[in-house]
Structure formats: C-alpha cells, structure tokens
Amino acid sequence: MKNILTLVLLLATVSFYGQDKKISFLNLVGNNIQVPKGCQAQSEYELQACNGTSIKWDYYTDDMLSAVFDATISAFGDGNTKTEVTFTSFGSQLKGFKFKTGTTYQYFLYGTIKDQPLMINLGTPKDIASNDDLDGFLGLFFDEVS
C-alpha cells in the first residue's frame, strides 16, 4: 500500500511540474495585452513569429537606456539604411529608427511608459508608415505612428 501511495504522489508531481504554462497575456508596463489566437508568447515580454511579426521589450534605468539603444543602433545600422520614426504607445511617445532588411522591417524604439524606461524591438514584413498600418495586434501596442 505504501508503494502505491508513493507511486501516485510521484505521478501527480511529475504531471503537475511537467505541464507547459501557456502565456495568455503580454505585460507592457502593467498593460495586459492578450496573445492573439494562433500565436505563442515566449514570455510576458516577447511574442515571436506571430503572423510574420515579432515584438520584444526590455526595461532599463534612464542611464542604461540611451547607452543600450545607441549600441543597438550602431551594431544594427552597419550597411542598413535607417529612417527616424515616432510611435505613441499607451499615451507615451517612443522614438527610434526603422531599418529595411530584405523583405522585412526592423524597428528599434525607446522611451518611457508609466515612468518606466524601455526599448522595443519590432520586426515585421509590414512598412508601418501611418496609423492605418497598425492593424491586427499591433494596434494593441501602439496608438499612433508619425
């Protein structure tokens, strides 16, 4: 009887800890954004290959943000043409650059949302030039493009 109880506890533990925890919401500075159907989040801060679009953000201190952003732009900008862009996200202005690489566009944005400095890395096959281009789940992240 003791062996059966031990076996049941072992199986319950393995099945409980062996389950993958599916992430249903992304967390952008306390703003919960539902993961679109058919897409899978890597973490609360990263969505990869969702209809060809990937987005990720990292939080920094004020001092670190400009250094990390400048280093990222310098490293990525070699040989690529960059265009200045401004996005608005949850009422806060984010500035950065757009790069065209082959058939995709890479956006690096930085700014502060709810007093939290952050950098957003967005890769998409779409050239986001106006608010009309913020269809699908990108409209959940960004209010405006200029």
C-alpha positions in Angstrom: 0.0 0.0 0.0 2.8 2.4 0.8 4.4 1.7 -2.6 1.1 2.6 -4.4 0.8 5.8 -2.4 4.4 6.8 -3.3 3.8 6.0 -7.0 0.6 8.1 -7.0 2.3 11.0 -5.4 5.3 10.7 -7.8 3.0 10.7 -10.9 1.0 13.6 -9.6 4.2 15.6 -9.0 5.6 14.8 -12.5 2.4 15.6 -14.3 1.9 18.9 -12.3 5.5 20.2 -12.9 5.8 18.8 -16.4 3.0 20.9 -17.8 3.9 23.8 -20.0 2.5 27.1 -18.8 0.9 28.8 -21.7 1.2 32.6 -21.6 -2.1 34.2 -22.3 -1.2 37.9 -21.8 1.8 40.0 -22.5 2.7 42.7 -19.9 3.8 46.0 -21.3 4.5 48.2 -18.2 1.4 46.9 -16.4 -0.8 47.0 -19.6 -2.0 43.5 -20.3 -2.3 42.6 -24.0 -3.9 39.3 -24.9 -1.8 37.0 -27.0 -3.5 36.7 -30.4 -5.1 33.4 -31.4 -2.7 31.1 -33.2 0.3 32.9 -31.7 2.5 31.8 -28.8 4.4 34.2 -26.4 7.9 33.3 -25.4 7.5 35.3 -22.2 5.3 38.2 -20.9 7.7 40.5 -22.8 8.2 38.7 -26.1 6.0 37.5 -29.0 7.8 35.7 -31.8 6.7 34.9 -35.4 3.0 35.9 -34.9 1.8 36.3 -38.5 5.3 37.2 -39.5 5.7 39.8 -36.8 7.9 39.6 -33.6 7.9 42.1 -30.8 10.0 42.2 -27.6 10.8 44.8 -25.0 13.3 45.2 -22.2 13.2 47.6 -19.2 16.2 49.7 -18.3 17.2 52.5 -16.0 17.4 56.0 -17.6 21.2 55.9 -17.7 21.3 52.4 -19.3 18.6 53.0 -21.8 20.4 55.6 -24.0 23.6 53.6 -23.9 21.9 50.3 -24.9 19.8 51.9 -27.6 22.8 53.7 -29.1 24.9 50.5 -29.1 22.0 48.6 -30.7 21.5 51.1 -33.4 25.3 51.2 -34.1 25.5 47.5 -34.3 22.4 47.0 -36.5 22.9 50.1 -38.6 26.0 49.0 -40.3 25.1 48.7 -44.0 21.4 49.3 -43.4 19.5 52.5 -44.2 17.8 53.9 -41.2 14.8 56.2 -41.0 13.6 58.1 -37.9 10.2 57.1 -36.6 8.0 58.1 -33.7 5.3 55.8 -32.2 2.8 56.5 -29.4 2.2 53.6 -27.0 -0.3 54.0 -24.1 -0.1 57.7 -24.4 3.7 57.9 -24.3 5.9 58.9 -27.2 8.6 56.4 -28.3 11.3 57.5 -30.7 13.6 55.4 -32.8 14.6 54.1 -36.1 13.3 51.8 -38.9 15.6 49.6 -40.9 14.7 47.7 -44.1 16.4 44.4 -44.3 15.4 42.3 -47.3 11.6 41.9 -47.2 11.3 42.8 -43.5 11.4 46.0 -41.5 13.1 46.2 -38.1 12.0 48.9 -35.6 14.0 49.9 -32.6 12.1 52.3 -30.3 12.9 53.8 -26.9 11.1 56.0 -24.4 9.2 55.9 -21.1 5.8 54.4 -20.5 4.3 54.9 -17.0 7.7 56.2 -15.7 9.4 53.0 -16.9 12.2 53.5 -19.5 12.2 50.7 -22.1 13.3 49.7 -25.5 11.1 47.9 -28.0 12.4 45.7 -30.8 9.7 45.1 -33.5 10.3 43.0 -36.6 7.6 42.8 -39.3 7.1 42.4 -43.0 4.9 45.5 -43.0 6.2 49.0 -43.6 4.4 50.9 -40.8 4.1 54.4 -42.1 0.7 55.6 -40.8 -2.0 54.7 -38.2 -3.7 52.6 -40.9 -0.8 50.2 -40.8 -1.4 49.3 -37.1 -3.9 46.6 -37.9 -4.2 43.4 -36.1 -2.4 43.0 -32.7 0.0 45.9 -33.4 -2.9 48.3 -32.7 -3.0 46.9 -29.2 0.6 48.1 -28.6 0.7 51.4 -30.5 -1.8 54.2 -30.6 -0.2 56.3 -33.3 2.7 56.5 -35.8 4.3 59.6 -37.2 
